Amino acid sequence: MSFVCDYCGKGRQKAHKVSHSNIKTRKWQEPNLQPVRAMRDGQVVRVRACTRCIRTGRVSKAA
């Protein structure tokens, strides 16, 4: 399952988890993706959109 927004293309980012002793291990930061029923080209489809796109109105939700 890919962690990519269908509208803006925002995806996973590589980061470091830093312990108290300053040991760095890799981790992934994933965007807050939500499954949404949206209108695309006059059709209702299920898409994965980040909350930023939903909030700003890029995603036209199907009623």
PDB file of N, CA, C, O and CB in Angstrom:
ATOM      1  N   MET A   1       0.848  -1.175   0.000  1.00  0.00           N
ATOM      2  CA  MET A   1       0.000   0.000   0.000  1.00  0.00           C
ATOM      3  C   MET A   1       0.893   1.236   0.000  1.00  0.00           C
ATOM      4  O   MET A   1       1.743   1.385   0.877  1.00  0.00           O
ATOM      5  CB  MET A   1      -0.964  -0.001   1.222  1.00  0.00           C
ATOM      6  N   SER A   2       0.710   2.108  -0.958  1.00  0.00           N
ATOM      7  CA  SER A   2       1.576   3.272  -1.052  1.00  0.00           C
ATOM      8  C   SER A   2       1.018   4.416  -0.205  1.00  0.00           C
ATOM      9  O   SER A   2      -0.188   4.662  -0.179  1.00  0.00           O
ATOM     10  CB  SER A   2       1.732   3.712  -2.520  1.00  0.00           C
ATOM     11  N   PHE A   3       1.890   5.081   0.460  1.00  0.00           N
ATOM     12  CA  PHE A   3       1.504   6.212   1.293  1.00  0.00           C
ATOM     13  C   PHE A   3       1.723   7.501   0.512  1.00  0.00           C
ATOM     14  O   PHE A   3       2.626   8.280   0.817  1.00  0.00           O
ATOM     15  CB  PHE A   3       2.307   6.228   2.624  1.00  0.00           C
ATOM     16  N   VAL A   4       0.880   7.717  -0.506  1.00  0.00           N
ATOM     17  CA  VAL A   4       0.992   8.894  -1.355  1.00  0.00           C
ATOM     18  C   VAL A   4      -0.395   9.484  -1.540  1.00  0.00           C
ATOM     19  O   VAL A   4      -1.353   8.763  -1.818  1.00  0.00           O
ATOM     20  CB  VAL A   4       1.641   8.546  -2.727  1.00  0.00           C
ATOM     21  N   CYS A   5      -0.498  10.798  -1.385  1.00  0.00           N
ATOM     22  CA  CYS A   5      -1.762  11.493  -1.606  1.00  0.00           C
ATOM     23  C   CYS A   5      -2.060  11.503  -3.108  1.00  0.00           C
ATOM     24  O   CYS A   5      -1.171  11.764  -3.918  1.00  0.00           O
ATOM     25  CB  CYS A   5      -1.712  12.951  -1.033  1.00  0.00           C
ATOM     26  N   ASP A   6      -3.320  11.217  -3.475  1.00  0.00           N
ATOM     27  CA  ASP A   6      -3.707  11.182  -4.886  1.00  0.00           C
ATOM     28  C   ASP A   6      -3.809  12.577  -5.498  1.00  0.00           C
ATOM     29  O   ASP A   6      -3.893  12.698  -6.720  1.00  0.00           O
ATOM     30  CB  ASP A   6      -5.030  10.462  -5.040  1.00  0.00           C
ATOM     31  N   TYR A   7      -3.804  13.627  -4.687  1.00  0.00           N
ATOM     32  CA  TYR A   7      -3.965  14.985  -5.208  1.00  0.00           C
ATOM     33  C   TYR A   7      -2.652  15.758  -5.261  1.00  0.00           C
ATOM     34  O   TYR A   7      -2.308  16.314  -6.304  1.00  0.00           O
ATOM     35  CB  TYR A   7      -4.959  15.741  -4.363  1.00  0.00           C
ATOM     36  N   CYS A   8      -1.919  15.800  -4.158  1.00  0.00           N
ATOM     37  CA  CYS A   8      -0.705  16.617  -4.139  1.00  0.00           C
ATOM     38  C   CYS A   8       0.565  15.786  -4.270  1.00  0.00           C
ATOM     39  O   CYS A   8       1.639  16.339  -4.507  1.00  0.00           O
ATOM     40  CB  CYS A   8      -0.650  17.423  -2.865  1.00  0.00           C
ATOM     41  N   GLY A   9       0.463  14.478  -4.120  1.00  0.00           N
ATOM     42  CA  GLY A   9       1.641  13.627  -4.253  1.00  0.00           C
ATOM     43  C   GLY A   9       2.509  13.561  -3.014  1.00  0.00           C
ATOM     44  O   GLY A   9       3.628  13.052  -3.067  1.00  0.00           O
ATOM     45  N   LYS A  10       2.012  14.067  -1.906  1.00  0.00           N
ATOM     46  CA  LYS A  10       2.788  14.019  -0.662  1.00  0.00           C
ATOM     47  C   LYS A  10       2.973  12.567  -0.248  1.00  0.00           C
ATOM     48  O   LYS A  10       2.013  11.796  -0.224  1.00  0.00           O
ATOM     49  CB  LYS A  10       2.088  14.831   0.472  1.00  0.00           C
ATOM     50  N   GLY A  11       4.208  12.194   0.080  1.00  0.00           N
ATOM     51  CA  GLY A  11       4.506  10.810   0.415  1.00  0.00           C
ATOM     52  C   GLY A  11       5.274  10.688   1.708  1.00  0.00           C
ATOM     53  O   GLY A  11       5.338  11.618   2.512  1.00  0.00           O
ATOM     54  N   ARG A  12       5.867   9.498   1.891  1.00  0.00           N
ATOM     55  CA  ARG A  12       6.618   9.234   3.110  1.00  0.00           C
ATOM     56  C   ARG A  12       7.948   9.975   3.100  1.00  0.00           C
ATOM     57  O   ARG A  12       8.527  10.218   2.041  1.00  0.00           O
ATOM     58  CB  ARG A  12       6.850   7.735   3.278  1.00  0.00           C
ATOM     59  N   GLN A  13       8.431  10.335   4.297  1.00  0.00           N
ATOM     60  CA  GLN A  13       9.729  10.977   4.434  1.00  0.00           C
ATOM     61  C   GLN A  13      10.589  10.161   5.389  1.00  0.00           C
ATOM     62  O   GLN A  13      10.105   9.626   6.386  1.00  0.00           O
ATOM     63  CB  GLN A  13       9.580  12.436   4.934  1.00  0.00           C
ATOM     64  N   LYS A  14      11.861  10.079   5.064  1.00  0.00           N
ATOM     65  CA  LYS A  14      12.789   9.375   5.932  1.00  0.00           C
ATOM     66  C   LYS A  14      13.254  10.335   7.028  1.00  0.00           C
ATOM     67  O   LYS A  14      13.540  11.503   6.764  1.00  0.00           O
ATOM     68  CB  LYS A  14      14.000   8.815   5.122  1.00  0.00           C
ATOM     69  N   ALA A  15      13.324   9.830   8.251  1.00  0.00           N
ATOM     70  CA  ALA A  15      13.747  10.662   9.377  1.00  0.00           C
ATOM     71  C   ALA A  15      14.570   9.799  10.328  1.00  0.00           C
ATOM     72  O   ALA A  15      14.769   8.608  10.085  1.00  0.00           O
ATOM     73  CB  ALA A  15      12.515  11.297  10.115  1.00  0.00           C
ATOM     74  N   HIS A  16      15.037  10.398  11.390  1.00  0.00           N
ATOM     75  CA  HIS A  16      15.791   9.683  12.409  1.00  0.00           C
ATOM     76  C   HIS A  16      15.049   9.750  13.734  1.00  0.00           C
ATOM     77  O   HIS A  16      14.558  10.803  14.143  1.00  0.00           O
ATOM     78  CB  HIS A  16      17.212  10.263  12.552  1.00  0.00           C
ATOM     79  N   LYS A  17      14.979   8.601  14.392  1.00  0.00           N
ATOM     80  CA  LYS A  17      14.515   8.571  15.766  1.00  0.00           C
ATOM     81  C   LYS A  17      15.760   8.725  16.623  1.00  0.00           C
ATOM     82  O   LYS A  17      16.699   7.941  16.479  1.00  0.00           O
ATOM     83  CB  LYS A  17      13.716   7.243  16.103  1.00  0.00           C
ATOM     84  N   VAL A  18      15.796   9.707  17.508  1.00  0.00           N
ATOM     85  CA  VAL A  18      16.990   9.995  18.297  1.00  0.00           C
ATOM     86  C   VAL A  18      16.725   9.602  19.739  1.00  0.00           C
ATOM     87  O   VAL A  18      15.799  10.112  20.370  1.00  0.00           O
ATOM     88  CB  VAL A  18      17.390  11.496  18.195  1.00  0.00           C
ATOM     89  N   SER A  19      17.540   8.694  20.257  1.00  0.00           N
ATOM     90  CA  SER A  19      17.366   8.233  21.630  1.00  0.00           C
ATOM     91  C   SER A  19      18.016   9.228  22.605  1.00  0.00           C
ATOM     92  O   SER A  19      18.630  10.216  22.201  1.00  0.00           O
ATOM     93  CB  SER A  19      17.974   6.815  21.809  1.00  0.00           C
ATOM     94  N   HIS A  20      17.862   8.936  23.874  1.00  0.00           N
ATOM     95  CA  HIS A  20      18.443   9.793  24.906  1.00  0.00           C
ATOM     96  C   HIS A  20      19.965   9.802  24.813  1.00  0.00           C
ATOM     97  O   HIS A  20      20.604  10.808  25.124  1.00  0.00           O
ATOM     98  CB  HIS A  20      18.003   9.327  26.299  1.00  0.00           C
ATOM     99  N   SER A  21      20.549   8.672  24.381  1.00  0.00           N
ATOM    100  CA  SER A  21      22.000   8.602  24.243  1.00  0.00           C
ATOM    101  C   SER A  21      22.463   9.061  22.857  1.00  0.00           C
ATOM    102  O   SER A  21      23.616   8.842  22.485  1.00  0.00           O
ATOM    103  CB  SER A  21      22.481   7.180  24.508  1.00  0.00           C
ATOM    104  N   ASN A  22      21.584   9.685  22.107  1.00  0.00           N
ATOM    105  CA  ASN A  22      21.857  10.288  20.805  1.00  0.00           C
ATOM    106  C   ASN A  22      22.176   9.240  19.726  1.00  0.00           C
ATOM    107  O   ASN A  22      22.885   9.528  18.762  1.00  0.00           O
ATOM    108  CB  ASN A  22      23.015  11.268  20.928  1.00  0.00           C
ATOM    109  N   ILE A  23      21.647   8.030  19.901  1.00  0.00           N
ATOM    110  CA  ILE A  23      21.768   7.014  18.855  1.00  0.00           C
ATOM    111  C   ILE A  23      20.634   7.241  17.862  1.00  0.00           C
ATOM    112  O   ILE A  23      19.471   7.368  18.247  1.00  0.00           O
ATOM    113  CB  ILE A  23      21.722   5.553  19.453  1.00  0.00           C
ATOM    114  N   LYS A  24      20.986   7.291  16.577  1.00  0.00           N
ATOM    115  CA  LYS A  24      19.987   7.597  15.550  1.00  0.00           C
ATOM    116  C   LYS A  24      19.631   6.329  14.781  1.00  0.00           C
ATOM    117  O   LYS A  24      20.507   5.641  14.256  1.00  0.00           O
ATOM    118  CB  LYS A  24      20.508   8.692  14.581  1.00  0.00           C
ATOM    119  N   THR A  25      18.351   6.033  14.722  1.00  0.00           N
ATOM    120  CA  THR A  25      17.855   4.916  13.928  1.00  0.00           C
ATOM    121  C   THR A  25      16.840   5.464  12.937  1.00  0.00           C
ATOM    122  O   THR A  25      16.178   6.468  13.201  1.00  0.00           O
ATOM    123  CB  THR A  25      17.224   3.802  14.831  1.00  0.00           C
ATOM    124  N   ARG A  26      16.725   4.792  11.786  1.00  0.00           N
ATOM    125  CA  ARG A  26      15.829   5.277  10.741  1.00  0.00           C
ATOM    126  C   ARG A  26      14.378   5.007  11.078  1.00  0.00           C
ATOM    127  O   ARG A  26      14.043   3.984  11.676  1.00  0.00           O
ATOM    128  CB  ARG A  26      16.175   4.639   9.413  1.00  0.00           C
ATOM    129  N   LYS A  27      13.534   5.924  10.694  1.00  0.00           N
ATOM    130  CA  LYS A  27      12.095   5.722  10.791  1.00  0.00           C
ATOM    131  C   LYS A  27      11.448   6.450   9.624  1.00  0.00           C
ATOM    132  O   LYS A  27      12.091   7.264   8.962  1.00  0.00           O
ATOM    133  CB  LYS A  27      11.531   6.229  12.163  1.00  0.00           C
ATOM    134  N   TRP A  28      10.195   6.163   9.373  1.00  0.00           N
ATOM    135  CA  TRP A  28       9.452   6.801   8.295  1.00  0.00           C
ATOM    136  C   TRP A  28       8.353   7.662   8.893  1.00  0.00           C
ATOM    137  O   TRP A  28       7.638   7.237   9.801  1.00  0.00           O
ATOM    138  CB  TRP A  28       8.861   5.748   7.323  1.00  0.00           C
ATOM    139  N   GLN A  29       8.227   8.872   8.375  1.00  0.00           N
ATOM    140  CA  GLN A  29       7.113   9.742   8.749  1.00  0.00           C
ATOM    141  C   GLN A  29       6.115   9.692   7.619  1.00  0.00           C
ATOM    142  O   GLN A  29       6.439  10.032   6.481  1.00  0.00           O
ATOM    143  CB  GLN A  29       7.582  11.213   9.035  1.00  0.00           C
ATOM    144  N   GLU A  30       4.900   9.269   7.926  1.00  0.00           N
ATOM    145  CA  GLU A  30       3.895   9.088   6.895  1.00  0.00           C
ATOM    146  C   GLU A  30       2.838  10.182   6.987  1.00  0.00           C
ATOM    147  O   GLU A  30       2.470  10.592   8.088  1.00  0.00           O
ATOM    148  CB  GLU A  30       3.249   7.705   7.012  1.00  0.00           C
ATOM    149  N   PRO A  31       2.341  10.665   5.837  1.00  0.00           N
ATOM    150  CA  PRO A  31       1.314  11.706   5.863  1.00  0.00           C
ATOM    151  C   PRO A  31      -0.002  11.147   6.387  1.00  0.00           C
ATOM    152  O   PRO A  31      -0.235   9.938   6.354  1.00  0.00           O
ATOM    153  CB  PRO A  31       1.116  12.305   4.461  1.00  0.00           C
ATOM    154  N   ASN A  32      -0.850  12.030   6.866  1.00  0.00           N
ATOM    155  CA  ASN A  32      -2.150  11.651   7.398  1.00  0.00           C
ATOM    156  C   ASN A  32      -3.113  11.481   6.235  1.00  0.00           C
ATOM    157  O   ASN A  32      -3.794  12.428   5.840  1.00  0.00           O
ATOM    158  CB  ASN A  32      -2.677  12.707   8.414  1.00  0.00           C
ATOM    159  N   LEU A  33      -3.169  10.275   5.689  1.00  0.00           N
ATOM    160  CA  LEU A  33      -4.024   9.992   4.539  1.00  0.00           C
ATOM    161  C   LEU A  33      -5.352   9.428   5.006  1.00  0.00           C
ATOM    162  O   LEU A  33      -5.407   8.608   5.922  1.00  0.00           O
ATOM    163  CB  LEU A  33      -3.336   9.012   3.572  1.00  0.00           C
ATOM    164  N   GLN A  34      -6.421   9.878   4.367  1.00  0.00           N
ATOM    165  CA  GLN A  34      -7.759   9.424   4.694  1.00  0.00           C
ATOM    166  C   GLN A  34      -8.434   8.901   3.435  1.00  0.00           C
ATOM    167  O   GLN A  34      -8.304   9.503   2.370  1.00  0.00           O
ATOM    168  CB  GLN A  34      -8.588  10.560   5.331  1.00  0.00           C
ATOM    169  N   PRO A  35      -9.159   7.777   3.544  1.00  0.00           N
ATOM    170  CA  PRO A  35      -9.936   7.327   2.393  1.00  0.00           C
ATOM    171  C   PRO A  35     -11.178   8.205   2.244  1.00  0.00           C
ATOM    172  O   PRO A  35     -11.936   8.385   3.197  1.00  0.00           O
ATOM    173  CB  PRO A  35     -10.335   5.832   2.544  1.00  0.00           C
ATOM    174  N   VAL A  36     -11.380   8.747   1.052  1.00  0.00           N
ATOM    175  CA  VAL A  36     -12.467   9.698   0.824  1.00  0.00           C
ATOM    176  C   VAL A  36     -13.205   9.310  -0.451  1.00  0.00           C
ATOM    177  O   VAL A  36     -12.579   8.919  -1.437  1.00  0.00           O
ATOM    178  CB  VAL A  36     -11.928  11.158   0.729  1.00  0.00           C
ATOM    179  N   ARG A  37     -14.517   9.415  -0.439  1.00  0.00           N
ATOM    180  CA  ARG A  37     -15.305   9.280  -1.664  1.00  0.00           C
ATOM    181  C   ARG A  37     -15.366  10.656  -2.289  1.00  0.00           C
ATOM    182  O   ARG A  37     -15.935  11.582  -1.711  1.00  0.00           O
ATOM    183  CB  ARG A  37     -16.752   8.703  -1.386  1.00  0.00           C
ATOM    184  N   ALA A  38     -14.778  10.796  -3.473  1.00  0.00           N
ATOM    185  CA  ALA A  38     -14.662  12.107  -4.104  1.00  0.00           C
ATOM    186  C   ALA A  38     -15.165  12.042  -5.542  1.00  0.00           C
ATOM    187  O   ALA A  38     -15.244  10.971  -6.144  1.00  0.00           O
ATOM    188  CB  ALA A  38     -13.201  12.605  -4.066  1.00  0.00           C
ATOM    189  N   MET A  39     -15.502  13.211  -6.074  1.00  0.00           N
ATOM    190  CA  MET A  39     -15.929  13.326  -7.459  1.00  0.00           C
ATOM    191  C   MET A  39     -14.702  13.564  -8.324  1.00  0.00           C
ATOM    192  O   MET A  39     -13.942  14.505  -8.094  1.00  0.00           O
ATOM    193  CB  MET A  39     -16.969  14.468  -7.636  1.00  0.00           C
ATOM    194  N   ARG A  40     -14.510  12.695  -9.334  1.00  0.00           N
ATOM    195  CA  ARG A  40     -13.440  12.869 -10.312  1.00  0.00           C
ATOM    196  C   ARG A  40     -14.010  12.609 -11.688  1.00  0.00           C
ATOM    197  O   ARG A  40     -14.480  11.507 -11.972  1.00  0.00           O
ATOM    198  CB  ARG A  40     -12.237  11.926 -10.019  1.00  0.00           C
ATOM    199  N   ASP A  41     -13.973  13.605 -12.536  1.00  0.00           N
ATOM    200  CA  ASP A  41     -14.483  13.506 -13.905  1.00  0.00           C
ATOM    201  C   ASP A  41     -15.939  13.049 -13.934  1.00  0.00           C
ATOM    202  O   ASP A  41     -16.329  12.256 -14.791  1.00  0.00           O
ATOM    203  CB  ASP A  41     -13.622  12.543 -14.718  1.00  0.00           C
ATOM    204  N   GLY A  42     -16.737  13.551 -13.000  1.00  0.00           N
ATOM    205  CA  GLY A  42     -18.155  13.216 -12.950  1.00  0.00           C
ATOM    206  C   GLY A  42     -18.459  11.854 -12.348  1.00  0.00           C
ATOM    207  O   GLY A  42     -19.619  11.444 -12.327  1.00  0.00           O
ATOM    208  N   GLN A  43     -17.461  11.150 -11.862  1.00  0.00           N
ATOM    209  CA  GLN A  43     -17.650   9.825 -11.271  1.00  0.00           C
ATOM    210  C   GLN A  43     -17.274   9.872  -9.796  1.00  0.00           C
ATOM    211  O   GLN A  43     -16.386  10.625  -9.397  1.00  0.00           O
ATOM    212  CB  GLN A  43     -16.806   8.755 -12.018  1.00  0.00           C
ATOM    213  N   VAL A  44     -17.951   9.066  -8.996  1.00  0.00           N
ATOM    214  CA  VAL A  44     -17.611   8.954  -7.587  1.00  0.00           C
ATOM    215  C   VAL A  44     -16.584   7.838  -7.443  1.00  0.00           C
ATOM    216  O   VAL A  44     -16.852   6.688  -7.789  1.00  0.00           O
ATOM    217  CB  VAL A  44     -18.880   8.678  -6.712  1.00  0.00           C
ATOM    218  N   VAL A  45     -15.413   8.183  -6.932  1.00  0.00           N
ATOM    219  CA  VAL A  45     -14.333   7.210  -6.742  1.00  0.00           C
ATOM    220  C   VAL A  45     -13.789   7.332  -5.330  1.00  0.00           C
ATOM    221  O   VAL A  45     -13.906   8.378  -4.690  1.00  0.00           O
ATOM    222  CB  VAL A  45     -13.200   7.418  -7.782  1.00  0.00           C
ATOM    223  N   ARG A  46     -13.190   6.240  -4.852  1.00  0.00           N
ATOM    224  CA  ARG A  46     -12.538   6.273  -3.545  1.00  0.00           C
ATOM    225  C   ARG A  46     -11.070   6.631  -3.756  1.00  0.00           C
ATOM    226  O   ARG A  46     -10.368   5.970  -4.521  1.00  0.00           O
ATOM    227  CB  ARG A  46     -12.683   4.901  -2.796  1.00  0.00           C
ATOM    228  N   VAL A  47     -10.616   7.670  -3.082  1.00  0.00           N
ATOM    229  CA  VAL A  47      -9.240   8.125  -3.209  1.00  0.00           C
ATOM    230  C   VAL A  47      -8.621   8.213  -1.824  1.00  0.00           C
ATOM    231  O   VAL A  47      -9.318   8.217  -0.810  1.00  0.00           O
ATOM    232  CB  VAL A  47      -9.168   9.492  -3.936  1.00  0.00           C
ATOM    233  N   ARG A  48      -7.295   8.285  -1.805  1.00  0.00           N
ATOM    234  CA  ARG A  48      -6.564   8.522  -0.560  1.00  0.00           C
ATOM    235  C   ARG A  48      -6.039   9.941  -0.634  1.00  0.00           C
ATOM    236  O   ARG A  48      -5.196  10.257  -1.473  1.00  0.00           O
ATOM    237  CB  ARG A  48      -5.393   7.478  -0.345  1.00  0.00           C
ATOM    238  N   ALA A  49      -6.537  10.792   0.242  1.00  0.00           N
ATOM    239  CA  ALA A  49      -6.146  12.199   0.229  1.00  0.00           C
ATOM    240  C   ALA A  49      -5.608  12.585   1.596  1.00  0.00           C
ATOM    241  O   ALA A  49      -6.096  12.112   2.622  1.00  0.00           O
ATOM    242  CB  ALA A  49      -7.339  13.105  -0.163  1.00  0.00           C
ATOM    243  N   CYS A  50      -4.593  13.453   1.603  1.00  0.00           N
ATOM    244  CA  CYS A  50      -4.065  13.943   2.873  1.00  0.00           C
ATOM    245  C   CYS A  50      -5.044  14.962   3.448  1.00  0.00           C
ATOM    246  O   CYS A  50      -5.856  15.543   2.728  1.00  0.00           O
ATOM    247  CB  CYS A  50      -2.645  14.572   2.690  1.00  0.00           C
ATOM    248  N   THR A  51      -4.952  15.160   4.732  1.00  0.00           N
ATOM    249  CA  THR A  51      -5.896  16.046   5.403  1.00  0.00           C
ATOM    250  C   THR A  51      -5.708  17.495   4.973  1.00  0.00           C
ATOM    251  O   THR A  51      -6.653  18.280   5.046  1.00  0.00           O
ATOM    252  CB  THR A  51      -5.745  15.929   6.910  1.00  0.00           C
ATOM    253  N   ARG A  52      -4.527  17.863   4.532  1.00  0.00           N
ATOM    254  CA  ARG A  52      -4.302  19.221   4.044  1.00  0.00           C
ATOM    255  C   ARG A  52      -5.129  19.474   2.785  1.00  0.00           C
ATOM    256  O   ARG A  52      -5.740  20.533   2.648  1.00  0.00           O
ATOM    257  CB  ARG A  52      -2.802  19.455   3.761  1.00  0.00           C
ATOM    258  N   CYS A  53      -5.151  18.508   1.863  1.00  0.00           N
ATOM    259  CA  CYS A  53      -5.934  18.658   0.628  1.00  0.00           C
ATOM    260  C   CYS A  53      -7.428  18.667   0.921  1.00  0.00           C
ATOM    261  O   CYS A  53      -8.182  19.399   0.281  1.00  0.00           O
ATOM    262  CB  CYS A  53      -5.603  17.529  -0.360  1.00  0.00           C
ATOM    263  N   ILE A  54      -7.856  17.863   1.881  1.00  0.00           N
ATOM    264  CA  ILE A  54      -9.277  17.837   2.240  1.00  0.00           C
ATOM    265  C   ILE A  54      -9.676  19.174   2.850  1.00  0.00           C
ATOM    266  O   ILE A  54     -10.737  19.716   2.540  1.00  0.00           O
ATOM    267  CB  ILE A  54      -9.578  16.679   3.227  1.00  0.00           C
ATOM    268  N   ARG A  55      -8.821  19.698   3.715  1.00  0.00           N
ATOM    269  CA  ARG A  55      -9.140  20.930   4.436  1.00  0.00           C
ATOM    270  C   ARG A  55      -9.144  22.143   3.524  1.00  0.00           C
ATOM    271  O   ARG A  55      -9.970  23.038   3.701  1.00  0.00           O
ATOM    272  CB  ARG A  55      -8.155  21.145   5.560  1.00  0.00           C
ATOM    273  N   THR A  56      -8.236  22.194   2.546  1.00  0.00           N
ATOM    274  CA  THR A  56      -8.150  23.366   1.682  1.00  0.00           C
ATOM    275  C   THR A  56      -9.162  23.343   0.546  1.00  0.00           C
ATOM    276  O   THR A  56      -9.326  24.341  -0.155  1.00  0.00           O
ATOM    277  CB  THR A  56      -6.767  23.479   1.117  1.00  0.00           C
ATOM    278  N   GLY A  57      -9.852  22.199   0.351  1.00  0.00           N
ATOM    279  CA  GLY A  57     -10.896  22.151  -0.654  1.00  0.00           C
ATOM    280  C   GLY A  57     -10.443  21.609  -1.991  1.00  0.00           C
ATOM    281  O   GLY A  57     -11.184  21.716  -2.969  1.00  0.00           O
ATOM    282  N   ARG A  58      -9.269  21.036  -2.073  1.00  0.00           N
ATOM    283  CA  ARG A  58      -8.836  20.412  -3.343  1.00  0.00           C
ATOM    284  C   ARG A  58      -9.684  19.203  -3.671  1.00  0.00           C
ATOM    285  O   ARG A  58      -9.907  18.889  -4.841  1.00  0.00           O
ATOM    286  CB  ARG A  58      -7.358  20.000  -3.273  1.00  0.00           C
ATOM    287  N   VAL A  59     -10.159  18.521  -2.634  1.00  0.00           N
ATOM    288  CA  VAL A  59     -10.967  17.321  -2.812  1.00  0.00           C
ATOM    289  C   VAL A  59     -12.427  17.736  -2.786  1.00  0.00           C
ATOM    290  O   VAL A  59     -12.884  18.320  -1.803  1.00  0.00           O
ATOM    291  CB  VAL A  59     -10.662  16.251  -1.710  1.00  0.00           C
ATOM    292  N   SER A  60     -13.172  17.445  -3.856  1.00  0.00           N
ATOM    293  CA  SER A  60     -14.601  17.715  -3.864  1.00  0.00           C
ATOM    294  C   SER A  60     -15.312  16.427  -3.436  1.00  0.00           C
ATOM    295  O   SER A  60     -15.420  15.477  -4.211  1.00  0.00           O
ATOM    296  CB  SER A  60     -15.089  18.205  -5.284  1.00  0.00           C
ATOM    297  N   LYS A  61     -15.790  16.416  -2.200  1.00  0.00           N
ATOM    298  CA  LYS A  61     -16.393  15.230  -1.642  1.00  0.00           C
ATOM    299  C   LYS A  61     -17.720  14.918  -2.321  1.00  0.00           C
ATOM    300  O   LYS A  61     -18.467  15.824  -2.690  1.00  0.00           O
ATOM    301  CB  LYS A  61     -16.589  15.396  -0.150  1.00  0.00           C
ATOM    302  N   ALA A  62     -18.003  13.645  -2.479  1.00  0.00           N
ATOM    303  CA  ALA A  62     -19.274  13.205  -3.029  1.00  0.00           C
ATOM    304  C   ALA A  62     -20.286  13.131  -1.893  1.00  0.00           C
ATOM    305  O   ALA A  62     -19.968  12.670  -0.797  1.00  0.00           O
ATOM    306  CB  ALA A  62     -19.135  11.830  -3.750  1.00  0.00           C
ATOM    307  N   ALA A  63     -21.489  13.583  -2.158  1.00  0.00           N
ATOM    308  CA  ALA A  63     -22.513  13.584  -1.097  1.00  0.00           C
ATOM    309  C   ALA A  63     -23.157  12.233  -0.931  1.00  0.00           C
ATOM    310  O   ALA A  63     -24.034  12.068  -0.083  1.00  0.00           O
ATOM    311  CB  ALA A  63     -23.581  14.614  -1.389  1.00  0.00           C
TER     312      ALA A  63
END
